[in-house]
Amino acid sequence: MAQYSFRKEDSDPKILIAVLLILIVVLGAALIMIITQRGEPEPAPEVPNETIVQEIPEEPENETNVTEVCGDSCHYDMAVAGMNFSECQQIENATLRQDCYEELSSVSMDACTALEDLSKKEECITAFATAQGNISMCDYLEDSLDCQLAVDPCLLSDNMKLCRAVEYEDPSECGQDTDCLLNYSITKKDKDACELIQNTAVSVACASVIDSMDNCKTLEKQAQRDYCYQLYAIYTDDYLECSEITENTQYAIDCFATFAARRGDVEICEADGFKLDTMWECYTKYSLMSGNISGCERIHELAKTNKFNCAFEFAKQYGDPSACTVIDSLVTRDTCYQGAMIYSNENLKWENCAGVTDFNWRNKCYTESAKLYDDITLCDYAEEDYAQRSCRDAYELYKSQSG
């Protein structure tokens, strides 16, 4: 710092004051500079007690927030992944939509019914119906019979109880039906099921067939033994066992007649020990069981009642009035024709009318057939024009009275 010499003569108060002011300013400026460079940062200003909201950075202006659209392939993938039928329905492409239905058809009945391929639809619905045992599901098919039979194989069976017992291997399906239990036991070779049969003779016969052993002889009552032997013979297919049955009983007749019809040999009815009436009855049963009129023909003409019964029952059962021609007596034959064509004609078959030898009764046969089948054209089979007109007139009268 410069040294000043103050002499009295050159001292000037104004100059002195100016120098001091300059020094103060210089030193103050230096001090401020030092404090600014070294000084602590100023405290942050106080902020009111408010919730601080975090600002979300804005997306760049060149990007657009767009939701992705699910197309056919997307719907297909989602449907298969989630087994979701409704996703298949949103597919616009028909072919891909059907592919989607097929993919889901093993788990979705809705997908099954939506299939257009009939063979795949039938296979699919049948699988669901059988798995759930629900035959009504088959109604989704136009031709539902195969599906119904898959669910219930016994649907068309003549003996539904027996069919179901065998199908499910459960004799309880027979209930108390003796024939059903007998046939089930023998079919399945189930001797225990024989014991469910309440009829003692049938139960013993059942066990005898399964054991291939004659247990019928152990029965105390003669009638039981005879019935047991009849069943034993029939179910073992050995007509010699019929000889064990008491002669001329109904059991003997039924036994020999069954084998005569089964083997097509009417002479089996001529067993030793048979009386004539017994033989006639065996002939009758043979014809009714076999559908062969020769049994009726073998009945002697003097055995009028037996011969009429045989011919008439045959005519009714088989719808064949021509069977009446085996009757020798014309009056009795007419009675047979009348009964078979008019009063008991439920089974009448117009094709059999041609075998009627009597002209008037043959035309009557066509007339009654036209009424029965509601088919006036059957009158054309009458041989004469007047017979055809008579048939048509009778048909029209019948229609007017019944309509």
Secondary structure as UniProt FT lines:
FT   TURN            8..10
FT   HELIX           13..38
FT   TURN            61..62
FT   HELIX           72..82
FT   HELIX           85..89
FT   HELIX           94..104
FT   TURN            105..107
FT   HELIX           109..114
FT   HELIX           118..132
FT   HELIX           135..140
FT   HELIX           145..151
FT   TURN            153..156
FT   HELIX           160..168
FT   HELIX           171..174
FT   TURN            175..176
FT   HELIX           178..188
FT   HELIX           191..194
FT   TURN            195..196
FT   HELIX           200..211
FT   HELIX           216..218
FT   HELIX           222..236
FT   HELIX           239..244
FT   TURN            247..248
FT   HELIX           250..263
FT   HELIX           266..269
FT   TURN            272..273
FT   HELIX           276..290
FT   HELIX           294..298
FT   TURN            301..302
FT   HELIX           304..318
FT   HELIX           321..326
FT   HELIX           330..338
FT   HELIX           339..343
FT   TURN            346..347
FT   HELIX           350..355
FT   HELIX           359..373
FT   HELIX           376..381
FT   HELIX           385..402
//
